[in-house]
Every structure is written in structure tokens, then in C-alpha cells.
Amino acid sequence: MNDFTHPPATADTRKIAAWRAAILQDNAAQPLYGRTLEVSTGSLILSCEQPLREGARARVYLELPGDGGGGRLYADFQGQLLACTLMQGSRYRMQWRVLEIGASQRQAIERALQR
């Protein structure tokens, strides 16, 4: 009988989060809007009403939860779409990998994940 060993807790473990998101492709004039399902500092999964091609690169903007009394916080990063699959009806599940992110943006996401 094999005992299950929990994986070590890392900073890149995805957590369930329902944040608003916007995806702006390099050649697009209008963003696609969606909601995150799972978030980490290195990747995220979100749902959206329009599909994108796997391998697409885009700027992803996230609206993070505030500290309680402050205004809204935002973070953005350059990402690459790893997978896009139809979930139900007209909703698509997209898995994004973070390619480029600033240190302050990464810290903002880490703080939001700890709330």
C-alpha cells in the first residue's frame, strides 16, 4: 500500500479565486472579459465567452480584492494561452502561463492570494 504524500507548499500553488479579468491581444482593439477560476503567481485559469487559439500571447489584467477600505487594485502581466476548452454552453476555460510580470505586480497578486 502506498501512502499519499502531499506536495510541498510552493508559491506557485494555484488557489481558487473569482476575480474579474480582461484579456487584450496585441492585434485586438477590444478586450475579452472573463472571471478567474484558479490563480497563482505563475499561471491562472479563467473562463471567458470567446475562445482564443492555443499559443496566443496577450496582456492579462486582473482586478484584485482590496484591503478592506481602499479602492480597487489591479495587476497585469504578459501571458501565453496553454489550453482553451469548451466548458458548457458558450463558456471557455483558458489556462494561461505568466511570461513577463513586474515585481510589484507579482507582489500584489501574492498579497491578494493570502486574503
C-alpha positions in Angstrom: 0.0 0.0 0.0 1.4 3.4 -1.0 1.0 6.3 1.3 -0.1 9.6 -0.2 2.4 12.4 0.3 1.2 15.9 0.0 3.2 18.0 -2.5 5.4 20.7 -0.8 3.7 24.1 -0.5 5.1 26.4 -3.0 4.4 30.0 -4.0 3.1 28.7 -7.4 0.3 26.6 -5.9 -3.0 27.7 -7.6 -5.8 28.9 -5.3 -9.5 29.3 -6.1 -10.3 32.9 -6.8 -13.1 34.6 -8.6 -11.6 37.9 -9.8 -12.6 39.9 -12.9 -10.2 39.6 -15.8 -9.6 41.2 -19.1 -7.5 39.8 -22.0 -6.1 42.2 -24.6 -4.4 40.6 -27.5 -1.7 42.5 -29.3 -3.7 43.0 -32.5 -7.1 43.5 -30.9 -8.9 46.7 -30.2 -11.4 45.4 -27.7 -10.6 43.2 -24.7 -12.2 39.9 -23.8 -13.8 39.9 -20.4 -13.9 36.9 -18.0 -13.5 35.6 -14.5 -10.7 33.7 -12.9 -11.3 30.2 -11.5 -7.8 29.5 -10.1 -4.8 31.8 -9.7 -1.1 31.6 -8.8 1.8 33.8 -9.5 3.0 31.7 -12.4 -0.3 30.7 -14.0 -4.1 31.1 -13.9 -7.3 29.5 -15.2 -10.1 31.7 -16.2 -13.5 31.4 -18.0 -14.5 33.6 -20.9 -17.3 33.7 -23.5 -15.0 33.7 -26.6 -12.3 31.2 -27.5 -8.7 32.1 -28.4 -6.1 30.0 -30.2 -3.7 28.0 -28.1 -0.3 29.6 -28.1 -1.8 33.1 -28.3 0.0 35.8 -26.4 -1.8 38.6 -24.7 -1.8 41.1 -21.9 -4.0 39.8 -19.0 -5.4 42.3 -16.5 -6.8 41.2 -13.1 -9.0 43.1 -10.7 -7.7 42.1 -7.2 -9.6 42.2 -4.0 -8.8 45.4 -2.0 -7.5 45.6 1.6 -11.0 46.4 3.0 -11.3 50.1 2.9 -9.2 51.0 -0.1 -10.1 51.2 -3.8 -9.7 48.5 -6.3 -6.3 47.0 -7.0 -5.2 45.9 -10.5 -2.3 43.7 -11.7 -1.3 42.8 -15.2 1.1 40.5 -17.0 2.1 39.2 -20.4 0.9 35.7 -20.8 0.6 32.8 -23.2 -2.5 30.7 -23.6 -1.7 27.0 -23.0 -5.2 25.5 -23.5 -8.7 26.6 -24.4 -11.6 24.2 -23.9 -15.3 24.5 -24.1 -16.8 24.1 -20.6 -20.6 24.5 -21.0 -22.9 26.5 -23.2 -20.7 29.2 -24.6 -18.1 29.5 -21.8 -14.5 28.6 -22.4 -11.9 27.5 -19.9 -8.5 29.1 -20.6 -5.2 28.1 -18.9 -2.6 30.9 -19.1 1.1 30.9 -18.2 2.7 34.1 -17.0 5.6 35.1 -19.3 6.5 38.5 -18.0 5.4 40.2 -14.8 6.8 43.1 -12.8 7.9 42.6 -9.2 5.2 44.9 -7.8 2.5 43.1 -9.9 3.7 39.7 -8.6 3.6 41.0 -5.0 0.1 42.4 -5.5 -1.1 39.0 -6.6 0.7 37.2 -3.8 -1.0 39.6 -1.2 -4.4 39.1 -2.8 -3.9 35.3 -2.7 -3.2 35.5 1.1 -6.5 37.3 1.8 
